[in-house]
Amino acid sequence: MNINKCQLNISHLKMICTIDQAATVKEAAQALFITQPALTNRIREAERRLKTHLFIRKGRKLIITSAGKRLLDSAQKILEELERAEYDISLLAEGIEQVLRIGTPHYASFKWLPFAINTFNEALPNIELEVTANTTHEPMAALLRGDIDIAMISSPKKRLTLDEACSASFILQDELLACLSSKHKNASKHYLEAEEFSDEVYITNSTVPEKDREYELFFKPKKILPRKVLQVGFNEAIIELVKANMGLTIMSERLIEAYLFNNEIKTVKLGKSGLKIYWHLVYLKQNKMIKPVKLLTQILQERADLVQ
């Protein structure tokens, strides 16, 4: 890449990202700590350099063009990577030689996090663990893009089939369970079949069917869908709605355990044989990853009661 051919600088990239998030030109200018005329001049300068319009003005609002959208997409990625690089460099000054970013699915709990970080830091003080919040829906895709270093995922298989660039470390076995109010008509059953969800309100934190979870493993094979899907977004909110008998959900055994202390929620197996899943740490095949992943795996296996 020839940086001398680049027409724009960081201020232009920050400008387009700020305008995209702002409600008005005035608000965008305030966020950038410049005047509205200065913002207008910056837009015109970028458009002159690129020889195309990035925005169309409608009243006090700037409407982004197709060219502007293309630039916005790249600007967001560049600024995110720059922020990450600056953060990593600041850690180097503090004696941190490596940052390992862990991506977890959105249905995960974090009971394991304080213990894992403390134990990990004692053994490898020059490596910092960091859990990212923006890769919850597709941790594997984030891993391959380089957004994270380790993906914590669940799978119906104990041995994973992975991209040739990746390796996996098995953590532990778990099970998906139906979770319902103790007042629910099916609370005393030993197991539930997919058909018994067809007239139910299903409460979830994502309406997007996810790989290796209940839709693919339990509902799809029987071509069954619940009567209504209610998206909440937070595990605690799901639990409260289930307690109130406003619907039911499916969670991993290790995640739901913390909410069973007062008998307001009952768990029931999925199918006569149950539905086992297995937790793994997946990472790119790099020498620098072998030692920290091995250590993290040992920590999580030793305190399996905390994981998920």
C-alpha angles and dihedrals in degrees: 000000000000107000090192088071093058110112099192135056135207093275090060092050092049089047096057093045092049094048090050090056098041126088095216141013089252092055092049092050091050091050089053092045092236135110123264092249089051090051091049090051091049091052092049091048092053091046091049092051093047094038093226140086117263097181141024115211118230110177108303093340129087114217113208119233128218090264089049091052091053091051092045092055092053093041092056092051094046094049092046091052091046091051090049092049092049091050093049092049091050089054091052088062088056094051097263108136099180138022118205112200114203121203117202131185115258092247091062126108124218104218088120096054104085093045093044094049094047094047093043093050092052091055099036108022093169093061122072124205117215128180112212123213101202101067100059098118099046111019093160093054089048090052093053091047090053095243090124136020100214129030118202107206141162124226138175086235127076090205114049129214105220144176108279089247092061138073130193137213117203115228110177149316123268138167136226112233136185109245118203141156117277084237093057116115091239097045093107096050120112093222141356129223123215091252090065090065094057094092097037137100105241115206117206143156093231132036090195110098108242130212116257095006135105099294095053097035103036115015103033098056089057093039089236130144128181116255091246133011116209115196115207106160102214128076092221091053091050090052093052092051091048090050089054089053092241092133142320136256143193121241137162116269093241093052097047095046092084091060100050099078098102100040093240090122127049127198125216130187120252107239126347093287097040127235114270123197132184129218121222141176109226121195141162117271100257128137092231090060099054100077099041094044091049090051094046091049091053091049093051093045091051091052098036089149088071099048116101 
